[in-house]
Amino acid sequence: MIRIGITADWDEAGGKKRQVLNAEYTEWAYGAGMAPVVLPAIPGSEDEALAGLSAIILSGGGDIRPELYGSDPEPLPTEKFSHSERSAFEFALVWRSLRLNMPVLGICLGCQTINAAMGGDLVRHLDDPGARHRRPSPDRPATRHRLHVAPNSLVESLYPSPDTRVVSSHHQALGRIAPGWAVTSWGPASVPESIESAQYPKALGVQWHPERTPRSLFSENLAAWLKEQGEAYEKA
């Protein structure tokens, strides 16, 4: 069973710092036949974190601080940031894993992290009056929508049918796409939903949450792809 690293965030309360990661990520990976390893966001530990791993998942979470992608550092009222140590760790993790040609899957924030780390930027607040990309309140059901996928893309090869819906929950969105990367699927209002790169065919960023629908064929296909890429990396 391959070992797959999954990034976590820090939560600070009462003078203590604790690691946080939704169990859905580890359960999805384990259910697909991968052994999940939770990665604490310790800047400078990236090489050690990657040792013994065959792939990584950049998990979802809060917003990336705007100064990290060249935007106005003044916070917006709608922004809830990930821990600064997490962003520093994940940016470096992206650079190192891509250099090693290690398989990378970025989910929601993870997709945005790939884009920002590679030179793109973000839409700091995605207007969503129809609640098609995030639910308006925590007590409402999760938002689901279909994708429009680019021909001959990795996402197209994994997407079961045009009727397949994905679970979406994001406050920000991809803005300027990083050099060498391309948008390969779109959601409502043409919001980018995935990015791929010909230079890094083992890397994929998805804006939706496959771990929240682990039994859907699309999520199963995505997990199987990551496992297959990880097995190939382990044997290389």
N, C-alpha and C positions, 0 to 999 in steps of 0.2 A: 504494500500500500504506500503510495507516494505521500510525502509530507508537504503540506501546503500552508504557507504563512498567511495569516489574516491580521490586518492592522487594527489596532484598538485606539481609543481616545483616552484622555485623562479627564477626570472630574474632580474639581477641588471644592471642598465644603468643610467647614469647621476646622480649618487649618490642616486638613489631611487631603492627600491626593490618592485617588483610586482609579484603577484601570476599568474601562467600561467597553463592552462590546455586546450587541444584541446576539442572543443565542441562535437566532435563525441562520446566521452565517456559518457557524461551526456545524450546526445540524444539517444544513444543506450540503456542505462539503463532505461530511462523514457519510451521509446517506447516499452520496454518489461514489463512494469507495475511496475517498481521500482522507488522510489523517490530518486534521487541522491543528496548527500551531499558532497560538495567539502571540502577536508581536507587540511588545510594549514600545511606545514612542519615545525612545531614548536617542536624541541626536548624537551622532558619532558612532553608534553601534550598528550601522547598516550592514557592514561587511559580515559581522558576526551573526546578525539576524538572518542573513541569507544563507549562511552555511548549513548544508544538509537539507535545504529545501529544493523542491522541484518546480514550484510555481508560487505566485502570491496573489492574494485578493486585497485590493484597497477598498475598505468598507465605506459605508455611508456615514454621514454625520453633519455637523454644523458647517457654516460658511467658512471659506478661506479668507483670511484678512486681505483687504483690497491692495495694500501696499506690496503684497507678494506677486501681483500680476500687473503692477504699474498703474493702479487706479488711485483715486483720491482716498487718503487714509482716514478721512473723517467718517466715523461710523454712521450708518443709517439706522433709524429706529427699528426696522424690520430684521436687522442682521443679528444672528446668534452664532458666534464664532466657535470653530474647533479650537482646541488648545494650541498655542503657538508652537510648543514642542512637537506636537503631532505633525503639523504642516512642515516643519523643518525636516523631520525624520522621513516623512513620506515623499517629499520632493527628492531628497537624496536617494531614497529607496528606488524611485522611478528611474533616475539616472543610472544607478548601478545595475539594476535588473535588466534594463534595456541593453546596456553595454554587454552584459553577459548573455544576451539573447534568451533570458529566462521568461517563461510565460507569465503574463500579467493580465489580470482582469480588474478593471476599475468599475465600481458600482456606485452610481449616483455621485456623491462627493468624490469618490475615487475616479470617476470619469473626468470630473472637473479638475482634479489634481493632476492627472496626466496632461491635460490640455495646458494648464497653467505652468506646470513644471517644464514643459517642452516649448514654451514661448508664446502660448495663446493667452486669451483673457476671458473674462466672464461677464455675463449680464448680472449685475449685482442684485437686482430685484425684478423677477419675472412677473409682469402683469398677467393675472390669470382670472379674469372676471367670471368665467364660466366654470371655474374649479375643475379644469380638465387635466391639470398637472399636479395638483395637490388638493387635499380635502380642506374645506374652509374651517373646520374645527375638529379637535380630537375625537369628538363623539360621533362624527360622521363616518360612513364606510370609506375604505380606501378607494382612491381614484384609479380607474382603469381606462385605458384607451388603446386603440390600434396603432400600428406603425405603418409608415410608407417606407419601404426599404429600397436601397440602391441596387440595381442589377449587378450580378457578379461580385457581390460583397460577401464577407464572412457572415454578416448578420442574415443576409438572404439565404445562405446555405443552411442556417439553423432555424429559420423562422418557418413554422409548420404551415401556416395558411394566412391569407389576408384577414381572416376573422379572428386571429389570435390577439388577445388583449394582454397588456402588461400593467403591472401595478406601479404607479408613479407617485412620487412625493418629493418635490424639490422646489425650493424657494429661489434658487439661482439657476442659470442655464449657461451653456457654452456660448461665448461671444465670438471674438476673432479666433479662428482655428489655428493651432500651432503649425509652423512650417513643416511640410512633409506628411501631415495628417489630413484626413478627409472625413466629412460627415457621411455616414452610410445608412442612416435612417432618421426619420422625422416623425414627430408626434403632431397633435393638433396645433394649428397656427404656425406650422412649419418650424416648430422648435426642434433643434438638433437632439437626437436621442442616442446616437452612438458615433464613435470615431475609430478609424482604423488607419494603419500606415503600411505602405508597401515595404518600407525599410524595416519595420518591426512586425512581421506577420503573426507573431505569437502574442501580440498585445492587442487588447480590445477594451475600450471604455464604453459602458452602457449607462444611460441616465435613469433607467428604471430599476426595479428591485426584484431580480429573479429569485432571491432567497425567500421572498414572502409568498411565492407560489411554487414550492418545491416539486409538486406533483404535476405541474403543467408540462406538456411535451416540450415547449420552448425552453423552460428552465432546465429540464432534463437534458436537452440537446446541448445547452450552453455548458452545463457541468461536465457532460461527457467530453466535449471539445477540450475543456481546460484539463481534465484528467489525461486525455490522450496526449496533449501537448506536454504536460508534465512528465509523463512516462517517457516520451521521446527525449526530453531534456535530460532525464536521469540516465538514459543509456548512451547519450552522446559523449 
